[in-house]
């Protein structure tokens, strides 16, 4: 793992992946076909891309039953405990509608209303994670969303991974459709005979899924364009190299493009971590992926001071930040950009991926500068409420009319004045 | 104004404007040029599109002084009172970071951090509204954003409207740049010699601005793709036709594509409103725009019952909803989709545009189904906080490792186990 001395501030803001012109056009064509031909197009593309012919897109009860047979009782209990923790955390994010009243009769407020219907994209293959089902569905339920739809590309046997089905069923999700790719996003946005459209689409996917989400954005809402995952560990000389290395590798095993970075003022620690990464890498089942990730996107930045290390962290704006320092809590206030912050040596990042409660859907690729992890907020909308009394309008009407006229909007001014004719 | 009897539910979800292939390419070229040539490209495009040659992009102090001379003392006082109301409302939206602790030492929480830098696009020409400056800048300031940048296309005299400059200066905004169009969006997203990049871009604009925002989305965050404005009035037979007509016209004068709709179970009211609209239209300075808007996008829907009228309103998911009924508050709970809700006859929509306090930047084009008006929330991000104690990890570590292994992520499991080696 390469070690680099950093003195000034780093500027590592990466560029977003917008796909090739060819990919964009392919996605536009798929969306067009789904809008025109509905289910027929979905099944056609499923044959083409997933190499399986489906009678029904909807997951059946017998598929759910079969999935349960693959999951141990112990694992089911863990899933349930994780779900309870996630629900507990997200309940705390929930906000109430509020109102404020004035003596002149004015009422102002904000009404919180859940979305009617949301769709969750669950990627296929090795990236089909039951934990993602928990992390996306539970905040929707806490928010009060009534209709929750899951779409995911079927495997060659024409079904979905057992863990995904069990997690969805545990949460009471009824609509699970075996369709993936841009065609699934098109179906969620525009609807087909089988799949009614939703209002917002969540979940990560490959470049085609990302481009399709970008394409339908506006017709429906989307959560974010997820990029490869990243971890930054901010450590001082008190941290343990073996633990840091293990955490860096847990990120690296996700994806060759995942990024694992240590920032520390300690050259001694830097060298130890580099050695530990090499050592632990050897026995990993996903060694090839992790090694490629570390080689290409891994880095150890050594700064002169802890202050400088913090500045580097803020430049990186990591998805996951671990602070392994003697007083991690004392540094919290200086962290301006991070999706999730893990404090101290027992807060290994996987704790947050599965179990602790906060969401693991987090802003990647430096977007923690301006965006947040998934939360209940993304499943509600706010409507402002304005009630003016006769007295209030009498007192302020002339000012409102004057402001409207400043902007050249005479009909706005007259609308107010019409009340007192 | 056309009157239509509606019996079933309406489905009026409109399609988003995604521009022509030619417009998309033009925008991509402009962005590329700004990224490559910086200020030179900005000035070149300003000459091309705004027909003015600028020495400096930054608005000077003497321009601000000149602007103040154009605004009356009375108008300045109104601006200040409006700003105070807007600030007061948005202060109530502000959220605090929170934490929860468990007896095993676990701390979970959510840290709220303001964005570092935001950019506000203020459209040019007749759509350059000082009220938009207030509505975008104040929530940013309440959130604690330190750097706020305004961009707006210069007029032929090479400056900006007095109202915009005074509003910006009143709020203490220092960086105001005379640049508009896709080139301004590119500058905000990628930066030039003069304009440092921001993290999120707010504000409406023409199709080129909208396409540019869509294009840079991911590199920076964007607020929303704004469409033409709309109002829906939900009224029963107790409402006054002249007031409804005036409010419909206040929307219609904005834009030929603006949409003004009355939904009522009263045919008598429907006919009266249609007549009133015709009458009031005659004397409006922006008669041509309002008439075109009413003819193309105006409608009066008559339902059998008030319940049905409410269902139609929810289908329309209007940006602005006025409820003019005998008991407007009683209907509030049934409104599922609306950007802002104005209750009773003295809550004319312009009250919210300028003065009451809630934001006037609202979801248009039916997007109130899934999105909200601008609020303090859009200027902060949330970081989740996880601190696990040794005791907590000892108790739950094996479960976390088991979950990781279910997902085939061995390095995740080992990261947890590494703590207890």
Interface residues (C-beta under 8 A of the other chain):
Chain A: X15 X16 X18 X74 X75 X78 X79 X81 X82 X89 X92 X93 X95 X98 X100 X106 X107 X108 X110 X111 X113 X115 X116 X126 X129 X130 X131 X163 X199 X200 X214 X217 X218 X219 X220 X221 X225 X242 X243 X246 X247 X249 X250 X252 X253 X254 X280 X284 X285 X286 X290 X328 X329 X332 X335 X336 X337 X338 X339 X340 X341 X342 X343 X344 X345 X346 X347 X348 X349 X350 X351 X352 X353 X354 X355 X356 X357 X358 X359 X362 X363 X367 X368 X369 X370 X371 X372 X373 X375 X377 X381 X382 X383 X384 X385 X386 X387 X388 X389 X390 X392 X393 X396 X399 X400 X401 X402 X403 X404 X406 X407 X408 X409 X410 X411 X412 X413 X414 X415 X416 X418 X419 X421
Chain B: X15 X16 X18 X74 X75 X78 X79 X81 X82 X89 X92 X93 X95 X98 X100 X106 X107 X108 X110 X111 X113 X115 X116 X126 X129 X130 X131 X163 X199 X200 X214 X217 X218 X219 X220 X221 X225 X242 X243 X246 X247 X249 X250 X252 X253 X254 X280 X284 X285 X286 X290 X328 X329 X332 X335 X336 X337 X338 X339 X340 X341 X342 X343 X344 X345 X346 X347 X348 X349 X350 X351 X352 X353 X354 X355 X356 X357 X358 X359 X362 X363 X367 X368 X369 X370 X371 X372 X373 X375 X377 X381 X382 X383 X384 X385 X386 X387 X388 X389 X390 X392 X393 X396 X399 X400 X401 X402 X403 X404 X406 X407 X408 X409 X410 X411 X412 X413 X414 X415 X416 X418 X419 X421
